[in-house]
Amino acid sequence: MTQRLLSFGHGYCARALTRLLHQSGGWSVTGTTRTPEKTRALAQDGVAPVLWPGTDMSALVAQASHVLISAAPGAEGDPVLKDCRGAFETARPAWIGYLSTTGVYGDHQGGWVDEETPLHPSTKRGQQRVEAEAAWQQLAAEYDLPLHIFRLAGIYGPGRGPFAKVRAGTARRILKQDQVFSRTHVEDIAQVLTASIAQPRPGAVYNVCDNDPAPPEDVIAHAAELLGLPLPPSENFETAEMTAMARSFYSESKKVSNARIKDELGVVLKYPDYKVGLAALLVAKD
């Protein structure tokens, strides 16, 4: 029997998941996009494209065996719940996955966090994610839905590595004392999602990241080393020219535990640290 994934906000992570599902066979995937220009790309990936918002999603929600929500919340809350909440009242999917962010934990001054850590976001984006998580948990409790929340660390992978900036000479090593980030390769996100689909545990929350939280300047330096190029210049965070968005990422410093995805889902990371991940991207000529 064909499994049917409905993917709201079918983007970078959802495309990686789709590749794994198609490899396993027996799946059909419907993905939403806001722009008509992207419908052709989705179709080329074997995804049935739907323009949304603007399309009544009730029938597709009802038909879905699995639902993935990648669409980000905004000032008005979660867009899927805003538009489709009623459709979930009678829907009976086997699995719902909500892609959130480790930004919900806020700043821990370089300390460790896990899924039981209280949520104290320090950015507007993080607060919106906390509110969206809570709204989905409320819906799941109300309608007895199999919700799973995935808190993703900084995402990298094909097309999202540091090499282009290093090659172009525009990369910078921003130095801020005790700053550390966790990150995750998009293919490891996809395998965590497939592992959860195979072993659903409604109500579960999972951090998704690699084994090696590291200062961002170390990642840039290693990328330059792999390319055999000079070390990009360093700049002090306090005086560096940065966009407000870029600066906000440095407002939080934490190390994220990934023990649960290993212990509960049996995930063995393909890219356990950024050095392995960057080497693979370089081989793939990203």
C-alpha positions in Angstrom: 0.0 0.0 0.0 1.3 3.4 -0.9 2.2 5.8 1.9 1.3 9.4 1.3 3.4 12.2 2.7 1.9 15.7 2.7 4.7 18.3 3.1 3.8 21.8 4.1 6.5 24.3 3.1 8.5 21.7 1.0 12.0 23.1 1.3 15.6 22.0 1.9 15.0 19.4 4.6 11.8 18.0 3.0 13.6 17.5 -0.3 16.3 15.4 1.5 13.6 13.3 3.2 11.8 12.8 -0.1 14.9 11.4 -1.7 15.1 8.8 1.1 11.5 7.9 0.8 11.7 7.5 -2.9 14.7 5.2 -2.5 12.8 3.0 -0.1 9.8 2.8 -2.5 6.1 2.8 -1.8 5.7 6.5 -1.2 3.9 9.4 -2.9 4.8 12.9 -1.8 2.8 16.1 -2.2 4.6 19.3 -1.4 3.4 22.9 -1.0 5.1 26.0 -2.4 4.2 29.6 -2.4 5.6 30.4 -5.8 4.4 29.0 -9.2 8.1 29.1 -10.4 9.0 26.3 -7.9 6.3 23.9 -9.0 8.4 22.6 -11.9 11.3 21.9 -9.6 9.1 20.0 -7.2 7.6 17.9 -10.1 11.2 17.1 -11.3 11.9 15.7 -7.8 8.9 13.4 -8.1 6.7 15.6 -5.8 3.2 16.6 -6.6 3.2 20.4 -6.3 0.5 22.4 -4.7 0.3 26.2 -4.5 -0.4 27.1 -0.9 -1.6 29.3 0.7 -4.4 29.7 -1.8 -5.5 26.0 -2.2 -8.0 24.2 0.0 -5.9 21.5 1.7 -8.7 19.6 3.4 -8.8 16.7 1.0 -5.0 16.3 1.0 -4.9 16.4 4.8 -7.6 13.7 4.9 -5.7 11.5 2.4 -2.3 11.9 4.0 -0.8 8.9 5.9 2.1 11.2 7.1 2.4 15.0 7.4 5.5 17.1 7.6 5.4 20.7 8.6 8.4 22.8 7.6 6.5 26.1 7.1 7.9 28.7 9.6 5.6 30.6 11.9 5.2 34.4 11.7 3.7 37.2 13.6 0.3 35.7 13.1 1.3 32.3 14.3 1.7 29.0 12.5 0.5 29.2 8.9 -0.7 25.6 8.7 -2.8 25.9 11.8 -4.2 29.2 10.7 -5.3 27.8 7.4 -5.9 24.1 8.0 -6.7 23.6 11.7 -10.2 22.3 11.0 -8.9 19.7 8.5 -7.0 17.9 11.2 -10.1 17.3 13.4 -11.0 14.2 11.4 -7.6 13.4 9.8 -6.0 10.2 11.0 -2.3 10.2 9.8 0.1 7.7 11.3 2.7 10.4 11.9 3.0 14.2 12.0 6.5 15.8 12.1 7.0 19.4 13.0 10.4 20.9 12.2 11.3 23.4 14.9 14.7 24.8 16.0 17.1 24.6 18.9 16.6 28.3 19.2 13.7 27.5 21.5 16.3 26.9 24.3 17.8 30.4 24.2 21.2 31.3 25.4 23.0 28.9 27.8 26.5 30.6 27.7 28.0 27.6 26.1 26.4 25.0 28.4 24.6 21.8 27.4 20.9 21.5 26.7 18.7 18.5 26.0 15.0 17.9 25.3 14.0 18.4 28.9 15.7 21.9 29.2 13.1 24.6 29.8 12.4 26.8 26.8 13.6 30.4 27.2 14.2 31.8 23.7 16.1 35.0 23.4 15.1 36.0 19.9 11.7 36.8 18.3 12.1 33.8 15.9 12.7 31.5 18.8 9.7 32.8 20.7 7.5 32.2 17.6 8.7 28.6 17.4 7.9 28.1 21.1 4.4 29.3 20.5 4.0 27.2 17.3 5.2 24.1 19.2 2.7 24.7 21.9 -0.1 25.3 19.4 0.7 22.0 17.6 0.9 20.1 21.0 -2.5 21.6 21.9 -4.0 20.4 18.6 -2.5 17.0 19.0 -3.9 16.6 22.5 -7.3 17.8 21.3 -7.6 15.6 18.3 -5.4 12.7 19.5 -2.8 13.2 16.7 0.6 11.5 16.5 2.8 14.7 16.7 6.6 14.5 16.8 8.7 17.7 17.2 12.2 17.9 15.8 14.4 20.8 17.0 17.0 21.3 14.4 20.4 22.8 14.9 22.2 24.9 12.2 21.6 23.2 8.9 24.2 22.7 6.3 24.7 20.4 3.3 24.9 20.6 -0.5 24.5 24.2 -1.6 24.7 25.4 2.0 28.4 25.0 2.9 31.0 27.6 3.6 33.1 26.9 0.6 31.6 29.5 -1.8 32.4 32.4 0.6 35.8 31.1 1.3 36.6 30.7 -2.4 35.2 34.2 -3.1 37.3 35.7 -0.3 34.2 37.0 1.5 34.3 34.6 4.4 35.0 36.1 7.9 35.9 34.5 11.2 33.7 36.3 13.6 35.2 36.0 17.1 33.1 36.1 20.2 34.4 34.7 23.4 32.9 31.3 24.4 30.6 31.3 21.4 29.7 27.8 20.3 27.0 26.4 17.9 25.6 22.9 17.2 24.9 22.1 13.6 23.6 19.2 11.5 23.9 17.9 7.9 20.6 17.9 6.0 21.1 14.2 5.2 21.2 13.3 8.9 18.0 15.3 9.4 16.4 13.2 6.7 17.5 9.9 8.3 16.3 11.0 11.7 12.8 11.7 10.2 12.7 8.3 8.4 13.8 6.6 11.7 10.9 8.3 13.5 8.4 7.4 10.8 9.5 3.8 11.2 9.2 4.0 15.0 6.6 6.6 15.8 6.2 7.7 19.4 3.4 10.3 19.6 4.4 13.3 21.8 8.1 12.8 21.3 10.6 15.7 21.0 14.0 15.2 19.4 17.1 17.4 19.1 18.7 16.9 15.7 22.4 17.8 15.6 25.9 16.3 15.3 28.3 15.2 18.0 30.6 18.2 17.9 29.3 21.7 18.9 32.0 24.1 17.8 32.9 27.8 17.5 31.8 29.1 14.1 35.2 30.5 13.3 36.7 27.0 13.6 34.3 25.8 10.8 35.4 28.6 8.5 39.0 28.0 9.2 38.7 24.3 8.5 36.9 25.0 5.2 39.8 27.2 4.1 42.3 24.5 5.2 40.5 21.9 3.0 40.6 24.2 0.1 44.2 25.1 0.6 43.4 28.8 0.8 44.5 31.4 3.3 42.8 31.7 6.6 39.9 34.2 6.3 40.4 37.3 8.3 39.1 37.5 11.9 36.8 40.2 13.2 35.7 41.0 16.7 31.9 40.4 17.1 31.5 43.7 18.9 32.8 45.8 16.1 32.1 43.7 13.0 29.6 45.0 10.4 26.7 42.4 10.4 23.0 42.4 9.5 20.6 42.3 12.4 19.7 38.7 11.3 23.3 37.6 11.4 24.0 39.3 14.7 21.0 37.6 16.3 22.5 34.2 15.7 25.4 35.2 18.0 23.0 36.1 20.8 22.8 32.5 21.9 25.6 30.0 22.7 24.9 26.4 23.6 25.8 22.8 23.1 22.9 20.6 22.1 22.7 16.9 23.2 21.7 14.4 20.5 21.6 11.4 22.8 17.9 10.8 22.3 18.0 10.3 18.5 20.8 7.7 19.1 19.3 5.9 22.1 15.7 5.9 21.1 15.8 5.9 17.3 19.1 4.1 16.8 20.4 6.7 14.5 24.0 6.5 13.4 25.0 9.9 12.0 26.5 9.9 8.5 28.2 13.2 9.4 29.1 13.1 13.1 31.0 16.3 13.0 31.6 19.3 10.7 35.0 18.0 9.6 33.4 14.8 8.1 30.6 16.8 6.7 32.8 19.5 5.0 35.1 16.8 3.6 32.1 15.1 2.0 30.8 18.4 0.5 34.2 19.1 -1.0 34.3 15.6 -2.6 30.9 16.3 -4.0 32.3 19.6 -5.4 29.8 21.7 -3.5 
